[in-house]
Amino acid sequence: LRDAVGNQRPTGLTNPPLEFNLPNKRGTVTMARWEDPNSGEGEFFINLGDSPHLDKSGNSGWALGFTVFGEVADEQGLQVAERMTGLPTTVQGGLKMLIEPVVMESVTMM
């Protein structure tokens, strides 16, 4: 597994457990992954609206849902995330992504 910039991720790390079972609501930070629930490598996304279709609805594959592991601290942070939606994007391998990466200069564990 690799982190978001391609560096090898240390072995023994696992993704946040699906057992958190927190709803994908506006402002939550969610682990990105493929159909394999342990395929998340370092990418995440911020829900800009309630996304119940990303919550657990079954016991395998996509139906396991996407793990919420954090939230944007305040409305100012959400406004920054919303402004990012206006940045230029491209499609690579069928996936829409930003042309230039966005760098978070600080993250606080609360």
HUURVEN-V981739 format. One line per field, one symbol per residue. ss: DSSP state (H for helix, E for strand, - for the rest). Layout:
ss: ???
//
This chain:
ss: -E-----E---------HHH-------EEEE------------EEE-----HHH------HHHH---EEEE---HHHHHHHHHH----EEEE--EEEE------------
//
